[in-house]
């Protein structure tokens, strides 16, 4: 939880994220992400853990597949045809509620009979950490430009290119897991400027524990890929630092903004449907400014999920690898914590931001902001009975615990889809 105390207005602004863990447990050999070795030991019973892994978290690296590859050539719009019966049932969940709830739901269990429902799907919300998915898209977009004809070269760079955090990783109170392979011990601590990890591990820290510093670092590296092109694989930290120190801030800001937003436009996601305007840490603002603000909508993010499952986000291999990076393999939170999903494989990103005004003694708390109370969930659900669907739920319900709200809605939506 990040709290920025605005003393003059007696307002607290909080970016709220909770630890989760992603990527298939057996993915260490492919990625070099060391914490996956620990999870594999837990899964095999070689390492004791008080909380067992959910059944839905035990898919192997090779089990994860794209669900809409057979409809890869279909337009995104063709998936967004309202199913009237489905829509009526979804509407029933929100009877009597205001427009603080927005969502899109797409049931793709039978790819020849897609069911779609929506509610206030074009309403804009502060995306919070779900905006990190745009950074992930930017990373894979730039990798494809460097190595257009070699997937192996792209993953090799992700696995072996190590970069230092620097000021970009500062400051974020969220911790990252650091696993010692020899001692079989894991610690959690904040990112420090001297930390060095591979691109794969920084991307994993960005998604698995929603670390803001890691997100700024991955965005930085995507920016550097765009700036240096074919020279990037051999780029040193020293040369990168020189580039940032000698390049005008406006030029860096414009390039950074293009790097994350132009790939969204190429997916047919408009400026008002999803954009990212600022880095996730104050340290990044040493070199790069803010531009254009950030916004997300259920329809914009559903366009991403559809094309991810089609294999159209960059290309099929990139789409599949991004999906693996979204796969939850440990403790689940918010929407994904629903008991109805315990046996399901879930591919998930959550984000929240709440803002409190206690100047008049008003009650306000965690996930219960009285000025703003954004909570966003982006999820693909694969139930063991082959029921598969996608949900983007975005809310701004003041004074209410939205974490439990999302979990309740997850159970109710699952019941409707599987009926």
C-alpha positions in Angstrom: 0.0 0.0 0.0 1.4 3.4 -0.9 0.0 6.4 0.9 0.9 9.9 -0.1 -0.1 12.4 2.6 -1.2 15.7 1.2 -0.9 17.8 4.3 -2.4 21.0 3.0 -5.7 19.3 2.2 -5.6 16.6 4.8 -6.2 14.1 2.0 -4.6 10.7 1.8 -4.1 9.2 -1.7 -3.4 5.5 -1.7 -2.3 3.1 -4.4 -3.3 -0.2 -3.1 -1.9 -3.5 -4.3 -1.4 -6.9 -2.6 1.0 -9.7 -3.2 0.1 -12.3 -5.7 2.3 -14.7 -7.7 2.2 -15.5 -11.4 3.8 -17.6 -14.2 3.6 -21.5 -14.4 5.5 -23.1 -11.5 7.6 -25.3 -13.8 8.8 -22.3 -15.9 12.3 -21.8 -14.3 14.2 -23.5 -17.1 12.5 -21.4 -19.8 12.7 -18.1 -17.9 15.4 -18.2 -15.2 12.8 -16.7 -12.7 14.3 -18.1 -9.5 11.3 -17.9 -7.3 9.6 -20.5 -9.5 12.0 -23.1 -8.2 10.6 -22.6 -4.7 7.0 -23.0 -5.9 8.0 -26.2 -7.7 9.5 -27.6 -4.5 6.3 -26.7 -2.6 4.2 -28.4 -5.3 6.3 -31.6 -5.2 6.2 -31.7 -1.4 9.9 -31.1 -1.0 9.4 -27.8 0.8 6.8 -27.2 3.5 4.3 -24.4 3.1 1.4 -23.6 5.4 -0.9 -22.6 2.6 -1.3 -25.2 -0.1 -1.3 -24.2 -3.7 -4.8 -23.9 -5.3 -5.6 -26.7 -7.7 -6.0 -24.1 -10.4 -2.5 -22.9 -9.9 -0.8 -26.2 -10.9 -0.9 -26.0 -14.7 2.4 -26.6 -16.3 4.2 -24.3 -18.8 3.1 -26.4 -21.7 -0.5 -26.7 -20.6 -1.3 -23.0 -21.2 -2.7 -22.4 -24.6 -4.6 -19.6 -26.4 -8.3 -20.1 -26.5 -9.3 -18.1 -29.6 -6.5 -19.1 -32.0 -9.0 -20.8 -34.3 -10.7 -17.4 -34.7 -7.6 -15.4 -35.1 -8.7 -13.7 -38.3 -12.1 -12.6 -36.9 -12.5 -8.9 -36.1 -12.6 -7.8 -32.4 -16.0 -6.3 -33.0 -17.5 -9.6 -34.0 -17.0 -10.8 -30.4 -19.0 -7.9 -29.0 -22.5 -8.9 -30.1 -24.9 -8.8 -27.1 -26.5 -12.1 -26.1 -29.8 -10.8 -24.8 -30.4 -13.7 -22.3 -26.9 -13.4 -20.9 -27.1 -9.6 -20.8 -30.4 -9.9 -18.8 -28.8 -12.2 -16.2 -25.7 -10.0 -15.8 -28.0 -6.9 -15.4 -29.7 -8.6 -12.6 -26.5 -8.5 -10.5 -26.6 -4.7 -10.5 -30.3 -4.0 -10.0 -30.7 -0.9 -7.9 -27.0 0.0 -8.1 -25.6 3.2 -9.7 -23.2 3.6 -12.5 -20.1 3.2 -10.3 -19.9 -0.4 -11.6 -18.7 -1.0 -15.1 -17.8 -4.3 -16.8 -17.5 -6.5 -19.9 -18.0 -10.2 -19.8 -17.2 -12.6 -22.6 -18.0 -16.3 -22.4 -15.8 -18.2 -24.9 -16.5 -21.7 -23.7 -18.0 -22.5 -27.1 -16.0 -20.5 -29.6 -18.8 -20.9 -32.2 -21.4 -19.5 -29.8 -19.7 -16.6 -28.0 -21.8 -14.8 -25.3 -21.2 -11.1 -24.5 -22.6 -8.8 -21.9 -21.6 -5.3 -20.8 -22.4 -2.5 -18.4 -21.2 1.1 -18.7 -18.4 -0.4 -20.7 -17.0 2.9 -22.1 -16.8 4.7 -18.6 -13.2 5.7 -17.8 -11.4 4.8 -14.6 -8.0 5.4 -13.1 -6.4 2.0 -14.2 -3.9 1.7 -11.3 -1.8 -1.5 -11.6 -3.8 -3.0 -14.5 -2.0 -0.3 -16.5 1.1 -2.5 -16.1 -0.3 -4.7 -18.8 0.3 -1.9 -21.3 4.0 -1.9 -20.2 4.1 -5.7 -20.8 2.7 -5.1 -24.3 5.3 -2.5 -24.9 8.1 -4.8 -23.9 7.0 -7.6 -26.3 6.4 -5.1 -29.1 10.0 -3.8 -28.9 11.4 -7.3 -28.6 9.7 -8.2 -31.9 11.2 -5.1 -33.5 14.7 -6.1 -32.5 14.3 -9.8 -33.4 11.5 -10.0 -35.9 12.4 -13.4 -37.2 13.6 -15.2 -34.0 11.4 -16.0 -31.0 14.4 -17.8 -29.4 16.5 -14.7 -29.5 13.7 -12.7 -27.9 13.4 -15.1 -24.9 17.1 -15.4 -24.7 17.4 -11.6 -24.3 14.6 -11.7 -21.6 16.4 -14.5 -19.7 20.0 -13.2 -19.9 19.9 -9.4 -20.2 20.5 -8.1 -16.7 19.8 -4.5 -15.8 20.2 -2.4 -12.7 17.3 -0.7 -11.0 18.8 2.7 -10.5 16.5 5.5 -9.4 13.8 4.1 -11.6 13.0 1.5 -9.0 12.5 4.1 -6.2 10.5 4.5 -4.3 8.0 1.8 -3.7 7.2 0.2 -0.4 6.0 -3.0 -2.1 8.4 -5.9 -1.6 9.8 -8.4 -4.1 10.6 -12.1 -3.5 14.3 -13.0 -3.6 15.0 -16.7 -3.6 18.4 -18.2 -2.8 18.7 -21.4 -4.8 21.5 -22.9 -2.8 20.0 -22.2 0.6 16.4 -22.7 -0.5 15.4 -19.6 1.4 13.4 -16.7 0.3 13.3 -13.1 1.6 11.0 -10.2 0.7 12.3 -6.7 0.6 11.9 -3.4 -1.2 13.8 -2.7 -4.4 17.0 -0.8 -3.9 18.9 1.1 -6.6 21.7 -1.5 -6.8 19.4 -4.4 -7.6 20.2 -6.3 -10.8 17.7 -8.7 -12.3 17.0 -10.1 -15.8 14.3 -8.6 -17.9 12.2 -11.7 -17.3 12.6 -11.3 -13.5 11.8 -7.5 -13.6 8.7 -8.3 -15.7 7.7 -11.0 -13.2 8.2 -8.6 -10.3 6.0 -6.1 -12.1 3.1 -8.6 -12.5 3.5 -11.2 -9.7 3.8 -8.7 -6.8 2.7 -5.6 -8.7 6.0 -3.9 -7.8 5.8 -0.3 -9.1 9.6 0.0 -9.3 9.8 -3.1 -11.5 7.1 -1.6 -13.8 9.1 1.6 -14.2 12.2 -0.4 -15.0 10.5 -2.6 -17.6 9.0 0.6 -19.2 12.5 2.1 -19.2 13.9 -0.9 -21.0 11.2 -0.8 -23.6 12.0 2.9 -24.1 15.7 2.0 -24.5 14.9 -0.7 -27.0 13.0 1.8 -29.1 15.9 4.3 -28.8 18.8 2.0 -29.5 17.1 -0.7 -31.7 19.6 -3.4 -32.8 22.2 -2.0 -30.4 20.1 -2.6 -27.3 21.2 -6.2 -26.5 24.8 -4.9 -26.0 23.7 -1.7 -24.2 25.4 -1.2 -20.8 23.9 0.5 -17.8 26.5 3.2 -18.1 25.6 4.0 -21.7 21.9 4.0 -20.9 22.5 6.4 -18.0 24.4 8.7 -20.3 21.6 8.7 -22.8 19.1 9.7 -20.1 21.3 12.5 -18.8 22.0 14.0 -22.2 18.6 13.6 -23.9 16.1 16.5 -23.4 13.3 15.5 -21.0 10.5 16.3 -23.4 12.1 14.0 -26.1 12.3 11.2 -23.5 8.7 11.9 -22.3 7.3 11.8 -25.9 9.2 8.6 -26.7 8.1 6.9 -23.4 4.5 7.8 -24.1 4.6 6.5 -27.6 6.3 3.2 -26.5 3.4 2.2 -24.3 0.4 3.8 -26.1 1.0 3.2 -29.8 0.8 -0.6 -29.5 -2.6 -0.1 -27.9 -3.7 2.0 -30.9 -2.5 -0.7 -33.2 -4.8 -3.1 -31.4 -7.7 -0.8 -32.1 -7.9 0.5 -28.6 -8.6 4.2 -28.7 -7.0 7.0 -26.6 -10.1 7.3 -24.5 -10.4 3.5 -24.0 -6.9 2.9 -22.5 -3.8 5.0 -22.2 -0.9 5.3 -19.8 0.5 8.8 -19.0 3.0 8.4 -16.1 5.6 6.1 -14.7 4.9 4.2 -11.5 7.6 5.6 -9.4 8.9 9.1 -8.5 12.4 8.1 -9.3 11.5 7.8 -13.0 10.5 11.4 -13.1 14.1 12.4 -12.7 14.3 11.8 -16.5 10.8 11.4 -17.9 7.7 13.5 -17.3 4.0 12.8 -17.3 1.9 13.2 -20.4 -1.8 12.8 -21.2 -3.0 11.2 -18.0 -4.0 7.5 -17.5 -7.4 5.9 -18.1 -8.9 2.5 -18.6 -12.3 1.2 -19.7 -13.8 -2.2 -19.6 -14.3 -2.2 -23.4 -10.7 -1.2 -24.1 -9.2 -3.9 -21.8 -11.6 -6.5 -23.2 -10.3 -5.7 -26.7 -6.8 -6.6 -25.3 -8.0 -9.9 -23.8 -9.7 -11.0 -27.0 -6.7 -10.3 -29.1 -4.4 -11.9 -26.6 -6.4 -15.1 -26.8 -6.4 -14.8 -30.6 -2.7 -14.5 -30.7 -2.8 -11.1 -32.2 -1.0 -9.0 -29.5 2.3 -8.6 -31.3 2.2 -12.3 -32.5 1.0 -15.7 -31.3 4.2 -16.5 -29.4 4.2 -13.2 -27.7 0.6 -13.4 -26.8 1.1 -16.9 -25.3 4.0 -15.7 -23.2 2.2 -12.7 -21.9 -0.7 -15.0 -20.9 1.8 -17.2 -19.0 3.1 -14.1 -17.2 -0.5 -13.3 -16.1 -1.1 -16.9 -14.8 -1.6 -16.9 -11.0 0.3 -19.6 -9.1 0.0 -18.7 -5.5 -2.2 -16.7 -3.1 -5.2 -15.1 -4.8 -6.7 -11.7 -4.0 -9.8 -9.7 -4.7 -11.8 -11.0 -7.7 -9.5 -14.0 -8.0 -10.0 -15.0 -4.4 -13.6 -16.1 -5.0 -14.2 -19.7 -3.7 -15.9 -20.4 -7.0 -12.6 -20.0 -8.8 -10.4 -22.2 -6.5 -10.1 -25.0 -9.0 -9.9 -22.7 -12.1 -6.8 -21.5 -13.8 -6.9 -17.7 -13.6 -4.9 -15.1 -15.6 -5.3 -12.0 -13.6 -4.2 -8.4 -13.0 -5.7 -6.2 -10.4 -5.2 -2.5 -9.5 -6.7 0.0 -7.1 -6.5 3.5 -6.0 -8.4 5.1 -3.1 -8.4 8.6 -1.8 -9.6 9.7 1.6 -10.6 13.1 3.1 -10.5 12.9 6.9 -10.4 16.7 7.4 -13.9 16.6 8.9 -13.5 13.4 10.8 -15.1 11.4 8.1 -14.6 7.6 8.2 -12.4 6.2 5.5 -10.2 3.1 5.3 -8.5 0.5 3.1 -10.5 0.0 -0.1 -13.1 2.4 1.3 -12.1 5.7 -0.1 -14.6 8.5 0.3 -13.2 10.7 -2.5 -12.1 8.0 -4.9 -12.3 4.2 -4.5 -11.1 2.7 -7.8 -10.8 -1.1 -7.9 -10.1 -2.9 -11.2 -10.0 -6.6 -12.1 -8.9 -8.0 -15.5 -9.2 -11.8 -15.6 -9.4 -14.9 -17.8 -11.0 -17.9 -16.1 -10.5 -21.5 -17.3 -12.6 -23.9 -15.2 -11.8 -27.6 -15.2 -15.2 -28.3 -16.9 -13.9 -26.4 -20.0 -16.0 -23.3 -19.1 -13.8 -20.4 -20.2 -14.6 -16.7 -19.9 -13.1 -13.2 -19.5 -14.1 -10.4 -17.3 -13.1 -6.7 -17.0 -14.7 -5.2 -13.8 -14.0 -1.6 -12.9 -15.6 0.1 -10.0 -15.5 3.4 -8.1 -17.9 2.8 -5.2 -17.3 5.3 -2.4 -17.1 4.1 1.2 -17.4 0.4 0.5 -14.9 -2.4 0.7 -14.4 -3.0 -3.0 -12.1 -6.0 -2.5 -15.0 -8.1 -1.0 -17.4 -6.6 -3.6 -15.2 -7.9 -6.4 -15.0 -11.3 -4.8 -18.8 -11.5 -4.5 -19.3 -10.5 -8.1 -16.8 -13.0 -9.2 -18.8 -15.8 -7.6 -22.1 -14.4 -9.0 -20.7 -14.0 -12.5 -19.2 -17.5 -12.5 -22.5 -19.0 -11.4 -24.3 -17.2 -14.4 -21.7 -18.3 -16.9 -21.6 -21.9 -15.8 -25.4 -22.3 -15.4 
